[in-house]
Amino acid sequence: IANRVRFLKEVVAAVVGAIGAGRTGIRLSPWSNANNVGIDSDTPALFAEVAREINAANLAFVHVVEGQTGGPRDCPEAELVALREAFTVPYIANNGYDGATAAEAVASGRAYAVAFGRPFIANPDLPARLEQGAALNPLRPEFLYGGGAEGYTDYPALG
């Protein structure tokens, strides 16, 4: 585990050395098999060590994808709870949240904040939509990474 965390530790130290811990955050995807990289054989132990390193570095925040990146929230609940509790830096949750579940996660203290990625692409006015309980535009994934305006800047706004 120490060897698997070494690169992260070195990068965090370099970035913190350059810009300071208060301006440094990190995004983690403990349960994601993005690009077929696989999931660690002992995710709880690995990410407990990652949490220790991030806490020791006193980063501004940790941003955690809870489940598959861009996919289902299929992480084991007990592992997720343990990971959240392992961090002493602000925990930003991500993946599969809507307005109600995001507000509940923050109100309950399970998350310092909730991040929205893909919903923002399809809803550039996402904060207003969440505040008003308005319907969200569906994401059109066939246009992601296409390089044009279609699917990026042509989603309708409220009103």
Secondary structure, DSSP 8 states (H G I E B T S, - for coil): -HHHHHHHHHHHHHHHHHH-GGG-EEEE-TT--GGG----TTHHHHHHHHHHHHHHHT-SEEEEE-SSTTS---S-HHHHHHHHHH--S-EEEESS--HHHHHHHHHHTS-SEEE-SHHHHH-TTHHHHHHHT-------GGGTT-SSSTTTT------
